[in-house]
Amino acid sequence: MKIKESDGTIINVFAIYWFGDETYFYGLPKNYGGLLAYRASQVSIIDPEISFSAIYFENNAKSIQHWALMKEKLLDDILERDDVAYNRFLHIIKSEGLVESDFY
């Protein structure tokens, strides 16, 4: 799945969250080192296809996430921009062909 910011930047999405009536995407921008939340009403969906194995999760929000974020317990660390978790996730998504090999 891919979204586009108002400045034209294309972002790969690896999780979708629903908080009440709001929808958010967790995307992986280049040069950031972690996941960022994007409000659905502030971006355009340019590729709606979820092309990775996903897991549904529910706590204070409902979400669909890339399997590694849950099974390898990477989500919290990636949100905090932990280098080890980020590099592990990056290795996984590169090996799955979800981002280009030169994505960093």
CORGIHU-V328140 format. One record per residue. N is the residue number from 1. RES is the residue in three letters. OMEGA is omega in whole degrees, 0 to 359 (none if undefined). BURIAL is b if it has 24 or more other ideal C-beta (glycine too) atoms within 12 Angstrom, else e. D_LAST is the distance of its C-alpha to the last C-alpha in Angstrom with 2 decimals. Layout:
# CORGIHU-V328140
n-><N	N>
res-><RES	RES>
omega-><OMEGA	OMEGA>
burial-><BURIAL	BURIAL>
d_last-><D_LAST	D_LAST>
This chain:
# CORGIHU-V328140
n-><1	2	3	4	5	6	7	8	9	10	11	12	13	14	15	16	17	18	19	20	21	22	23	24	25	26	27	28	29	30	31	32	33	34	35	36	37	38	39	40	41	42	43	44	45	46	47	48	49	50	51	52	53	54	55	56	57	58	59	60	61	62	63	64	65	66	67	68	69	70	71	72	73	74	75	76	77	78	79	80	81	82	83	84	85	86	87	88	89	90	91	92	93	94	95	96	97	98	99	100	101	102	103	104>
res-><MET	LYS	ILE	LYS	GLU	SER	ASP	GLY	THR	ILE	ILE	ASN	VAL	PHE	ALA	ILE	TYR	TRP	PHE	GLY	ASP	GLU	THR	TYR	PHE	TYR	GLY	LEU	PRO	LYS	ASN	TYR	GLY	GLY	LEU	LEU	ALA	TYR	ARG	ALA	SER	GLN	VAL	SER	ILE	ILE	ASP	PRO	GLU	ILE	SER	PHE	SER	ALA	ILE	TYR	PHE	GLU	ASN	ASN	ALA	LYS	SER	ILE	GLN	HIS	TRP	ALA	LEU	MET	LYS	GLU	LYS	LEU	LEU	ASP	ASP	ILE	LEU	GLU	ARG	ASP	ASP	VAL	ALA	TYR	ASN	ARG	PHE	LEU	HIS	ILE	ILE	LYS	SER	GLU	GLY	LEU	VAL	GLU	SER	ASP	PHE	TYR>
omega-><179	175	178	176	182	178	178	180	179	183	173	182	180	174	175	181	173	174	184	180	183	175	179	175	169	181	183	179	176	176	180	179	179	177	175	177	178	177	184	182	183	178	175	175	181	174	185	185	173	188	177	175	187	178	173	180	180	169	175	176	174	182	169	187	172	186	185	179	180	186	178	177	183	190	184	181	179	177	178	176	175	184	182	180	180	181	177	179	179	177	181	184	174	181	177	179	183	173	180	182	179	177	182	none>
burial-><b	b	b	e	e	e	e	e	e	b	b	b	b	b	b	b	b	e	e	e	e	e	b	b	b	b	b	b	b	e	e	e	e	b	b	b	b	b	e	e	e	e	b	e	e	e	e	e	e	e	e	b	e	e	e	e	e	e	e	e	e	e	b	b	b	b	b	b	b	b	e	e	e	b	b	e	e	b	b	e	e	e	e	e	b	b	e	e	b	b	e	b	b	e	e	e	e	b	b	e	e	e	b	e>
d_last-><18.04	16.74	18.04	18.45	18.97	22.07	20.30	19.01	15.33	14.39	12.84	12.47	15.01	15.34	18.55	21.67	24.13	27.71	29.43	32.97	32.97	29.43	26.39	22.86	19.47	16.53	13.49	9.75	9.02	6.09	6.47	8.68	7.83	10.27	12.47	14.81	18.26	19.55	23.29	24.25	26.94	24.57	22.22	23.02	22.26	21.45	20.89	22.90	22.37	20.89	19.76	18.94	21.40	22.19	24.34	26.71	27.07	29.64	30.47	30.98	28.99	28.53	25.16	23.53	20.28	18.00	19.99	17.60	17.57	21.31	22.22	19.85	20.46	16.87	17.43	19.14	16.87	13.68	15.81	16.66	13.09	13.93	11.40	13.16	13.23	9.63	8.72	11.74	10.98	7.61	9.89	12.55	11.19	9.88	13.37	15.00	13.71	12.64	9.38	9.02	8.41	6.29	3.81	0.00>
